[in-house]
């Protein structure tokens, strides 16, 4: 199987590095809350924060710091991915121009589209902007801390072990804890988070939701930067979306949507943690030479429609209507295939 290109490997390594960064952010948060949670006392009330306002205020400050760190991390990595795509495309354009004598690459093709990056960072999807999506993760984190306090496991434990408990809970909320309060306020055996449903498309683990969000946003930035550059190239014939050689298992979404698309189709991700990638379909050197003289492209090679399998898959699977792929390309998926 063909290997990934240099820049595609760089992008994947960048995403993996970011995952480690997010892990460290959560690790620092878990270490910081241990001391605060150690000060908590059980008042037997329905809310763990009644008569524990000082503890709650301390936790809220640490959650604000968590939100700020995650949001800054996303913005930084989006910018770095955007720049990586632009560097790649600059080299590509220089290579294309070297193939022909007449000029086919103009200065406008080198535009960095900085305003598009800002727009990406400020966009709203499903009624939430990026900052609000990160706040949702911190809200989930606080709910899991409340659950931990209700379990009664913090009693008598040093701050270091409380931090360890929190780390395990945020990574694996399905872990069985020993006790939780029932409706009468009594501590009874329980399987934690059994009835906790974070919503469609969300993990029970707040850390996992953070990893998902950060990876998706960074991936989208890289792919959208490609799209902004490619859609302006007059000599582009289309794009080809491929499954990554790193993919070990079949994926009903990625397998159905792979194929050739028109150059103005916006491919970013098919789903969270998607590692599919796109390449630009361009004429042969001989065809580029002809284009430099006549501005004519080989008509039989221009991609004018999306793959019929992709069209049918989107139409037949309603859950895909919430995907970035569908929302960014409604004109292709809601229209009629020619």
C-alpha angles and dihedrals in degrees: 000000000000115000125237118267121256094259093045089054089048090053094050091048089050091054091048090050089052090053088057090049091053090048089055091048090055092044090055090048092052091050092050098050096052094080092047094048090048087067093056118112128198109243095174091240128139091248119053090217098060106115087001098085094131090056092046092050090052091049091048090054090052091048090052088053089049092052092048093049094048094047092047090049092053094048092048094049093044089055093048092049091048090053093047090055091049093050089051092050093047090057091046093053091048089052093049091050090051090061095064137043099220119069115262099154116074129190093256090067089067094058112134094213092219091167090059090056091053089048090051092052092049099042124121121224125180088358095303133099122213095266091052091050089055091047088055088058092050090047088053089049091054091049089054091050089052089052090051092053091049090053089067093225095123093069112116095353122129119243092255093057092044088055088050091051091050091049090054092046095051090048098041114017090171090070112122113249121193106239144011133175118264125209091280091056094251123137108242136167112276145168104234124233091006092137096032112118113178094190140266112322094010129115123227088233113081090203091054090050089052091050090049094049096046094047092047094048093048092047091049091051092054094046094043091052087055090050094050091053099040097047090062097053110107092199095052115115097192141289132278118216112205138182113250118255084229091065107107101182136046116263118200091208099045094040092052095046101044116112145073122325136180113271093250092057107112110226115183110137133336092208139344114301089015112163098186113126139199132227128196117249109221136172122265118266089262092050091047090053089052090048091052089059103036105018086230124134126202100270094207091059100050111107107227103164138040118249112283090228090056091047092051093044092055092046094049099044111062094186088070090066088083093053124107089236093060098040093047093049107036093137089063100041099038097043129075122272113244 
